[in-house]
């Protein structure tokens, strides 16, 4: 196993992680901005008002995207297992 191969595996791992995390973090960001704007307009400073909607939306996005997450992870795992014989050479 050489340095180029390690860099390739690292790059693919990071790419897969970012692909999986982007929808979840994006949904949390959008809801956070909306709740912050609502709190600013109404002058309500309640911590649970900002936390509960974000948690609910993130949980909903995760539940809706579980089949896609599993498909991406299965594809990545299969590709990694296919690379194992090449590491020995």
N, C-alpha and C positions, 0 to 999 in steps of 0.2 A: 504494500500500500504506500503510495507516494503522496506528496503534499498536494498535488493537483486533485487527487481523488478525495482527500479529506476536505478540501475547499469546496468541491462539487457537492459532497454529501451535506456539508454545513449549509451551503447556499440553498439546497433543496429543502432542508429541514426548516430553515428560517422562512422561506417562501411559503411553505405549507402552513406554518404557524400564523403568519400574517394573513394568509387567505382565510383561515378559520376564525381569527379574532376580529377582523375588520367589521363584519356585520354586527357583532355583539357590541363592540366598543362604539361603533358609529351610532347604533340605536341608543345606547346610554348617553352619548354626547348630545344627540338631538333632543332627547327628553330632558336632559339637564339644562340645556339652553332655554327650552320652552318653559320649564318650571322656574328658572331664574328670572326670566322676563315677567312671568306671572307674579312672582314674589316682589319684584321691583315695582311693578305697576300698582299692586294692591298693598304694598308696604307690610306684607306678612312675612315674618322671619321665623318660621317653624321648621326645624330640622327634619322632622318626619315627612313634611310636605315635599321636601326635595329627595329624600331617600326612598320612600315607598314607591313612587311612580317609576323611578329608575330601576329598582329591583324587579318590579312587575314586568316592565317592558323587556328587560334583559332576559328574564326567565321565559317570557313568551317567545322572544326571538330564538332562544336556544331550543325550546320545544318544537317550534316550527321548522327549524333548520337541522334537526338531528339527522334525518335521512341523508341530507347533503353532506353534513359533517362526517358521517360514517363512510359515505362513498369516497370522499377525499382522503380520509385516513386509511381506508382499505387500499386504495390505489397507491398511496405513498408507501404503505407497509409492504405491499407486493413488490414494488420496485426496489425497496431496500433488500428484501429477501432474494430478489434476482441478482443483486449486486454481490452477495456473499461469496459465490464461487470466484468472482473476479478479484476479491480482496486477497485470496490465498496466493494467487499467481505473483 
